[in-house]
């Protein structure tokens, strides 16, 4: 219950950040939810978190939240959030390169 309360208090920018992290390249929330529903490795909690987050952004006025692709969500983020995403993606790429040097 404590986690739910914290989740409810997240500002829209943090919810947008979370949703962006759950999408694959060129994927929308609607497409991601279909993918997640078909994937046996995705928990119902994870599916519910994406659905609830998108619903909160919709209620906050982001009317195209279910249709916008990951790249459109990125464009809607504040500059500091985009910088955070870019830093995390760079770190993940560096880690993959270190783990598999032949892929570089």
N, CA and C of each residue as an Amber inpcrd file, in Angstrom:
protein
   312
   0.8130000  -1.1920000   0.0000000   0.0000000   0.0000000   0.0000000
   0.8600000   1.2610000   0.0000000   1.9780000   1.2050000   0.7150000
   2.8650000   2.3590000   0.7790000   3.4030000   2.7070000  -0.6070000
   3.7740000   1.6850000  -1.4070000   4.2650000   1.9200000  -2.7570000
   3.2030000   2.5800000  -3.6290000   1.9570000   2.1600000  -3.4720000
   0.8670000   2.7390000  -4.2550000   0.7190000   4.2200000  -3.9540000
   0.8480000   4.5810000  -2.6890000   0.7240000   5.9820000  -2.3190000
   1.8330000   6.8010000  -2.9770000   3.0540000   6.2800000  -2.9550000
   4.1610000   6.9890000  -3.5780000   3.9260000   7.1270000  -5.0780000
   3.4450000   6.0650000  -5.7120000   3.1810000   6.0770000  -7.1380000
   2.1350000   7.1290000  -7.4910000   1.1160000   7.2750000  -6.6570000
   0.0660000   8.2540000  -6.8950000   0.5940000   9.6760000  -6.8240000
   1.6650000   9.8880000  -6.0590000   2.2080000  11.2200000  -5.8630000
   3.2050000  11.6330000  -6.9480000   3.5170000  10.7520000  -7.8640000
   4.4920000  11.0810000  -8.8970000   3.9760000  12.2070000  -9.7890000
   4.8390000  13.1780000 -10.0960000   4.4280000  14.2380000 -11.0210000
   4.3080000  13.6740000 -12.4430000   3.5230000  14.3080000 -13.2820000
   3.3320000  13.8120000 -14.6590000   4.6460000  13.5690000 -15.4030000
   5.6570000  14.3840000 -15.1690000   6.9480000  14.2080000 -15.8520000
   7.5860000  12.8630000 -15.4870000   7.4740000  12.4620000 -14.2230000
   8.0270000  11.1690000 -13.8010000   7.2140000  10.0080000 -14.3680000
   5.9210000  10.1940000 -14.4860000   5.0720000   9.1600000 -15.0870000
   5.4380000   9.0070000 -16.5650000   5.6430000  10.1300000 -17.2390000
   6.0530000  10.1130000 -18.6430000   7.3940000   9.3950000 -18.7940000
   8.3210000   9.6750000 -17.8860000   9.6340000   9.0180000 -17.8780000
   9.4680000   7.5030000 -17.7210000   8.6220000   7.0890000 -16.7890000
   8.3770000   5.6660000 -16.5750000   7.7950000   5.0140000 -17.8380000
   6.7630000   5.6330000 -18.4050000   6.1510000   5.0560000 -19.6070000
   7.1680000   4.9330000 -20.7320000   7.9530000   5.9840000 -20.9260000
   8.9730000   5.9650000 -21.9710000   9.9090000   4.7710000 -21.7770000
  10.2520000   4.4800000 -20.5220000  11.1750000   3.3780000 -20.2350000
  10.5690000   2.0050000 -20.5360000   9.2560000   1.9360000 -20.5970000
   8.5800000   0.6530000 -20.8280000   8.3570000   0.3540000 -22.3150000
   8.5520000   1.3670000 -23.1620000   8.2880000   1.2060000 -24.5910000
   9.5370000   0.8210000 -25.3560000   9.3370000   0.0560000 -26.4250000
  10.4230000  -0.2440000 -27.3460000  10.4380000   0.8470000 -28.4090000
  11.5090000   0.8980000 -29.1830000  11.6430000   1.9010000 -30.2330000
  10.4370000   1.8740000 -31.1710000   9.9160000   3.0440000 -31.4800000
   8.7630000   3.2520000 -32.3810000   7.4610000   2.6250000 -31.8710000
   7.3860000   2.2910000 -30.6030000   6.2140000   1.6460000 -30.0300000
   5.3560000   2.6760000 -29.2920000   4.0400000   2.5200000 -29.3720000
   3.1070000   3.3570000 -28.6100000   2.6870000   2.5950000 -27.3540000
   2.0220000   3.2850000 -26.4410000   1.5240000   2.6110000 -25.2370000
   0.5310000   1.5170000 -25.6390000  -0.3510000   1.8130000 -26.5780000
  -1.3440000   0.8170000 -27.0060000  -0.6590000  -0.4370000 -27.5620000
   0.3530000  -0.2400000 -28.3850000   1.0950000  -1.3650000 -28.9530000
   1.8530000  -2.1160000 -27.8610000   2.4490000  -1.3720000 -26.9370000
   3.1890000  -1.9960000 -25.8370000   2.2670000  -2.8480000 -24.9750000
   1.0690000  -2.3500000 -24.7150000   0.1310000  -3.1190000 -23.8940000
  -0.2630000  -4.4260000 -24.5860000  -0.4610000  -4.3750000 -25.9080000
  -0.7630000  -5.6130000 -26.6480000   0.4230000  -6.5860000 -26.5670000
   1.6370000  -6.0510000 -26.7270000   2.8370000  -6.8820000 -26.6400000
   2.9640000  -7.4880000 -25.2430000   2.7620000  -6.6740000 -24.2280000
   2.9050000  -7.1340000 -22.8500000   1.8700000  -8.1910000 -22.4910000
   0.6570000  -8.0100000 -23.0070000  -0.4130000  -8.9710000 -22.7140000
  -0.0810000 -10.3500000 -23.2930000   0.5920000 -10.3680000 -24.4460000
   0.9360000 -11.6300000 -25.1050000   2.1990000 -12.2680000 -24.5250000
   2.9920000 -11.4770000 -23.8050000   4.2770000 -11.9580000 -23.2790000
   4.0770000 -12.5910000 -21.9030000   4.3600000 -13.8780000 -21.8150000
   4.1620000 -14.6180000 -20.5600000   5.1380000 -14.1770000 -19.4600000
   6.2470000 -13.5210000 -19.8620000   7.2440000 -13.0810000 -18.8840000
   6.9000000 -11.7360000 -18.2420000   5.8880000 -11.0670000 -18.7520000
   5.4740000  -9.7680000 -18.2010000   4.4420000 -10.0290000 -17.1060000
   4.7050000  -9.4680000 -15.9400000   3.7750000  -9.6660000 -14.8190000
   2.5410000  -8.7960000 -14.9870000   1.4570000  -9.2020000 -14.3580000
   0.2370000  -8.3830000 -14.4100000   0.4740000  -7.0550000 -13.6930000
   1.3610000  -7.0300000 -12.6960000   1.6870000  -5.7730000 -12.0080000
   2.3550000  -4.7830000 -12.9610000   3.2550000  -5.2840000 -13.7960000
   3.9400000  -4.4130000 -14.7560000   2.9340000  -3.8870000 -15.7880000
   2.0690000  -4.7760000 -16.2750000   1.0290000  -4.3860000 -17.2270000
   0.1250000  -3.3250000 -16.6020000  -0.3000000  -3.5640000 -15.3650000
  -1.1750000  -2.6160000 -14.6600000  -0.4830000  -1.2770000 -14.4300000
   0.8140000  -1.2960000 -14.1420000   1.5550000  -0.0500000 -13.9110000
   1.5820000   0.8080000 -15.1720000   1.7610000   0.1780000 -16.3270000
   1.7630000   0.9240000 -17.5900000   0.3690000   1.4840000 -17.8620000
  -0.6490000   0.6580000 -17.6780000  -2.0320000   1.1010000 -17.9120000
  -2.4060000   2.2570000 -16.9920000  -2.1250000   2.1080000 -15.7120000
  -2.4500000   3.1410000 -14.7320000  -1.6970000   4.4300000 -15.0240000
  -0.4310000   4.3200000 -15.3740000   0.3780000   5.5010000 -15.6780000
  -0.1740000   6.2500000 -16.8890000  -0.5160000   5.4990000 -17.9270000
  -1.0800000   6.1360000 -19.1180000  -2.4220000   6.7950000 -18.7990000
  -3.2370000   6.1370000 -17.9960000  -4.5240000   6.7210000 -17.5970000
  -4.3340000   8.0320000 -16.8350000  -3.3130000   8.0790000 -15.9620000
  -3.0460000   9.3020000 -15.1930000  -2.6280000  10.4420000 -16.1090000
  -1.7990000  10.1520000 -17.0990000  -1.3900000  11.1990000 -18.0390000
  -2.5600000  11.6480000 -18.9000000  -3.4090000  10.7170000 -19.2730000
  -4.6090000  11.0680000 -20.0310000  -5.4780000  12.0250000 -19.2170000
  -5.6810000  11.7040000 -17.9460000  -6.4830000  12.5540000 -17.0620000
  -5.8350000  13.9200000 -16.8460000  -4.4950000  13.9680000 -16.9490000
  -3.7710000  15.2270000 -16.7630000  -3.7320000  16.0700000 -18.0400000
  -4.3370000  15.5520000 -19.1150000  -4.4320000  16.3380000 -20.3420000
  -3.5900000  15.8740000 -21.5090000  -2.8430000  14.8030000 -21.3490000
  -2.0420000  14.2580000 -22.4510000  -2.9500000  13.3100000 -23.2270000
  -3.7340000  13.8740000 -24.1410000  -4.8130000  13.1310000 -24.8010000
  -4.3350000  12.0810000 -25.8060000  -3.1150000  12.2000000 -26.2880000
  -2.6170000  11.2240000 -27.2670000  -1.6440000  10.2250000 -26.6360000
  -1.6990000  10.0850000 -25.3130000  -0.7350000   9.2310000 -24.6090000
  -0.7570000   7.7780000 -25.0940000  -1.9170000   7.2490000 -25.4270000
  -1.9830000   5.8500000 -25.8680000  -1.5060000   5.6740000 -27.3090000
  -1.5690000   6.7470000 -28.1040000  -1.2190000   6.6620000 -29.5250000
   0.2020000   7.1160000 -29.8310000   0.7410000   8.0410000 -29.0440000
   2.0830000   8.5670000 -29.3240000   3.1370000   7.4780000 -29.1870000
   4.0750000   7.5010000 -30.1130000   5.1940000   6.5590000 -30.0520000
   6.2340000   7.0460000 -29.0590000   7.1360000   6.1530000 -28.7210000
   8.1950000   6.4430000 -27.7470000   8.9150000   7.7480000 -28.0880000
   9.2020000   7.9640000 -29.3540000   9.9370000   9.1480000 -29.7850000
   9.1360000  10.4280000 -29.5470000   7.8140000  10.3740000 -29.7060000
   6.9650000  11.5370000 -29.4360000   6.9250000  11.8360000 -27.9400000
   6.9220000  10.7920000 -27.1250000   6.9640000  10.9910000 -25.6660000
   8.2680000  11.6730000 -25.2650000   9.3530000  11.2330000 -25.8650000
  10.6560000  11.8200000 -25.5840000  10.6280000  13.3190000 -25.8930000
  10.0220000  13.6780000 -27.0130000   9.9500000  15.0840000 -27.4260000
   9.1190000  15.9190000 -26.4480000   8.1780000  15.3140000 -25.7470000
   7.3330000  16.0280000 -24.7910000   8.0060000  16.2200000 -23.4280000
   9.1100000  15.4940000 -23.2060000   9.7930000  15.5750000 -21.9150000
  10.5120000  16.9120000 -21.7540000  10.6890000  17.3130000 -20.4960000
  11.4920000  18.4880000 -20.1850000  12.9520000  18.1790000 -20.5280000
  13.7420000  19.2070000 -20.8350000  15.1500000  18.9630000 -21.2140000
  15.9310000  18.1400000 -20.1920000  15.7090000  18.3760000 -18.9090000
  16.4700000  17.6290000 -17.9010000  16.0800000  16.1490000 -17.8820000
  14.8240000  15.8520000 -18.1950000  14.3880000  14.4550000 -18.2610000
  14.9670000  13.7890000 -19.5030000  14.9900000  14.5210000 -20.6260000
  15.5940000  13.9770000 -21.8490000  17.0760000  13.6910000 -21.6250000
  17.7550000  14.5610000 -20.8800000  19.1790000  14.3440000 -20.5860000
  19.3620000  13.0820000 -19.7450000  18.4540000  12.8500000 -18.8050000
  18.5050000  11.6510000 -17.9630000  18.3280000  10.3950000 -18.8090000
  17.3680000  10.4320000 -19.7300000  17.1300000   9.2950000 -20.6310000
  18.3660000   9.0420000 -21.4960000  18.9240000  10.1070000 -22.0620000
  20.0920000   9.9700000 -22.9350000  21.2800000   9.3730000 -22.1710000
  21.4900000   9.8260000 -20.9370000  22.5910000   9.3040000 -20.1230000
  22.3910000   7.8190000 -19.8230000  21.1650000   7.4290000 -19.5080000
  20.8820000   6.0120000 -19.2140000  21.0500000   5.1480000 -20.4540000
  20.6070000   5.6610000 -21.6120000  20.7650000   4.8950000 -22.8500000
  22.2350000   4.7550000 -23.2220000  23.0300000   5.8040000 -23.0000000
  24.4690000   5.7400000 -23.2830000  25.1490000   4.7310000 -22.3680000
  24.7590000   4.7260000 -21.1050000  25.3330000   3.7760000 -20.1510000
  24.9760000   2.3420000 -20.5340000  23.7350000   2.1310000 -20.9640000
  23.3030000   0.7880000 -21.3720000  24.0610000   0.3290000 -22.6120000
  24.2870000   1.2390000 -23.5610000  25.0370000   0.9080000 -24.7700000
  26.4790000   0.5640000 -24.4220000  27.0830000   1.3440000 -23.5230000
  28.4570000   1.0780000 -23.0960000  28.5610000  -0.2770000 -22.4050000
  27.5570000  -0.6080000 -21.5980000  27.5590000  -1.8850000 -20.8980000
  27.4340000  -3.0460000 -21.8910000  26.5910000  -2.8800000 -22.9170000
  26.4410000  -3.9320000 -23.9260000  27.7400000  -4.1070000 -24.7060000
  28.4020000  -3.0040000 -25.0190000  29.6600000  -3.0630000 -25.7570000
  30.7340000  -3.7630000 -24.9430000  30.7640000  -3.4870000 -23.6280000
  31.7170000  -4.1250000 -22.7390000  31.4340000  -5.6180000 -22.6210000
  30.1530000  -5.9670000 -22.5330000  29.7590000  -7.3700000 -22.3870000
  29.9930000  -8.1570000 -23.6710000  29.8750000  -7.4790000 -24.8320000
  30.0000000  -8.1580000 -26.1150000  30.8020000  -7.2750000 -27.0810000
  32.1290000  -7.2480000 -26.9410000  32.9590000  -6.3600000 -27.7640000
  32.8150000  -6.6150000 -29.2650000  32.4700000  -7.8190000 -29.6640000
  32.3350000  -8.1320000 -31.0890000  31.1620000  -7.3920000 -31.7190000
  30.1910000  -6.9990000 -30.9140000  29.0000000  -6.3110000 -31.4370000
  29.2890000  -4.8490000 -31.7490000  30.3960000  -4.3230000 -31.2670000
  30.7050000  -2.8890000 -31.4380000  31.1810000  -2.5610000 -32.8300000
